[in-house]
Amino acid sequence: MLFRYRGYTPMPFLAIMVWFAEPTVLSLIAGLLITVLGEALRLWGVAVLGGEARATAAMGSTLLVTTGPFAYVRNPLYIGNMLLYTGIGVMSLALFPWLLVAALCWFSIQYALIISLEEEFLRERFGKDYEAYQRRVRRFIPRLRPGNASHALPRGITAREPLGFERRTLQAIGAVVAMLVAIFVVRG
């Protein structure tokens, strides 16, 4: 159930961040840079994963992806999400830093639970290949060099594909950023 609804759990935090927002020029700029970094990492990961990145109903993977950002860290999409949450939190300065700390704690626990289930599934599905990948590439701390010999992507990447898969995320980011900028301008 947690896996299926993981896309909705940020909503209460986002609502509180917008409601209690106290953005400044510096917080908007710094937060936006962090947010862009997080979304860039997500786009890179989604470009490699394709449609498998949008699975929400159940875990499932037809191939073990170890290229692109997955050659440096096993969970680039979740790291990208954490950067997104951090960026929005910095932009809003809502109840800062306590709301951001609470959100990061919540998502750390949520992702730890989800990742343990995903890893169990991947170990069962891909066996020794996944175990070897786990030994080469860390869960959250990126390597400086890729953890695999091959840099070949498992499928062709077009620029439009990841943007299409990330449409909802990009729309949500745009809406929240627009609200925070509007709050800044109105309260100016």
ABEGO torsion letter per residue (X at the ends): XAAAAAAAAAAAAAAAAAAABBBBAAAAAAAAAAAAAAAAAAAAAAAAAEAAAABAABBEBABBBABEAAAABABAAAAAAAAAAAAAAAAAGBGOAAAAAAAAAAAAAAAAAAAAAAAAAAAAAAEAAAAAAAAABBAABBBABBABABABBABBBBAAAAAAAAAAAAAAAAAAAAAAAAAAAAAX
